[in-house]
Amino acid sequence: MLMGPIEDITLYEDQSVVAFDKPAGLLTIPGRGDEKSLKELAEIVYGKLFTVHRLDRETSGVVLFSRDSQTHRYLNRLFEKREIRKEYICVIKGHVEEEFVVDMPIRTFASGRMGVDPKGKGSITRFCVLSKGSEHSLLRAYPLTGRRHQIRVHLYWKGYPIVGDPLYRWEKNKTAFRLMLHSHRIEYRDIQGRLVCIVSRVPEEFFSYVT
């Protein structure tokens, strides 16, 4: 939920794009109800924006919008060609190997949840351990494809769901006050070939699990 002016969460802007530090609990784009989304709130200040990608309501961090149709098409092509580098930070309960890759297809089930299934679309995520506590691990996650709930589903399949995940959780009677998943960095080359790197600071509560 946004508690202040949209300018307070603006991370980056140029003539072609604008990026925001989305709080957990705020929709990226309009939903079915009357609740205002990040896109709608941002358009009040920045004018018409084009959706390039989105974060789940429960996920915080970098969200990128384009400001014109040409840039929108260009960025969509970069996403399709896997030429936009995305890095997430998440907290899991338990300890895993220092670095691992989950290469498992994902599809939508009748319940609306996503899940690993041989009939799904190819999905690849690389994970690296950033820090370990007595019971939890802080991970970097690099989704090499862009499936819905991909990081959440891959960790759930691995047996280490993200702390606070309301959909894909191992211990159903234990929750955190939020989903511990954060979009930390987006990096790409713009139309002029310049490197653009947009970073959102990892919330302090993530580190409380490993200190």
C-alpha positions, 0 to 999 in steps of 0.5 A: 500500500502506498503511504506517500506521494508517488515521487517518494518511490520513483527510482529512475526516470528518463524520456523513455521509461520510469521505474518505481519501488513498489511496496508490498501489498500494492497492485502493479496494474488495475485489478477487478475491484476499485483499489488503485494500482501503482500504474494508475497512481503513477499516471496521475503524475507521469501521464500515460504509461505502458506495462512492461512487466508486473510484480505480484501484489505481495512482492516489493521492489523494482517495477518498470514502465515505458512512456511510449509505444516504441519503447514498450515494443523494444522492452517486450522484445528484450524480455522475450529474448531474455536480455533483461537481467532481473535479480530478486532477494528472498528468504526461505526456511532451511538451508540449501546448496550455495548455488543451484538451478531449477529447470522445471516447466510450469503451468496453471492449474484449475485452482488458479495456482501455478505448479510444476508439470511436464505439460507446462512451459519451460521455466528456469531460475538460478539461485545463490545463497547470500546469507544463512541464519540458524533456521533461514537462508537469504537467497538471490534469485535470477529468473531466466524465464518469465512465468507467473509466480516462477520463483515462488513455484520453483522454491516450493517444488524444491521443498523450500517455499518463501517465508510468508507465502500465502499460496505456496507454503510448506508449514500452513500454520506459520506465516510472516507479516508479508511475502519475503520476496523483493525485486532488487535489480533490473538491468538492460541496454536501452534503445541507444545501447546505454546500460540502465541498472535500476536497484531497490534497496532490500528491506531491513526485515529480510536480514532479520532472518539471518542475523 
